[in-house]
Amino acid sequence: MGKEHTDFELLKKGLKFMAFALPLLFLSPYLITLSFLNKENLMFFIFLFVGIIAGAGAIYFCFKGINTILKSIF
């Protein structure tokens, strides 16, 4: 049997992805809610666009982080 240890460098990389995702997970719903509170002016479109981009980024970084962490363990 060979050595079956966790690759700590890859684990650190996965945790960094998760650290990038954490603020986006809180920021995106806040920005989308803020956009719907400002329906009467131009800030609606700005906050909505930035909120959707932040939500997509949160999903991407969560997926990439979990995938990288699983690769480091197995």
Secondary structure, DSSP 8 states (H G I E B T S, - for coil): -------HHHHHHHHHHHHHHHHHHHHHHHHHHHHHHTTTSTHHHHHHHHHHHHHHHHHHHHHHHHHHHHHHH-
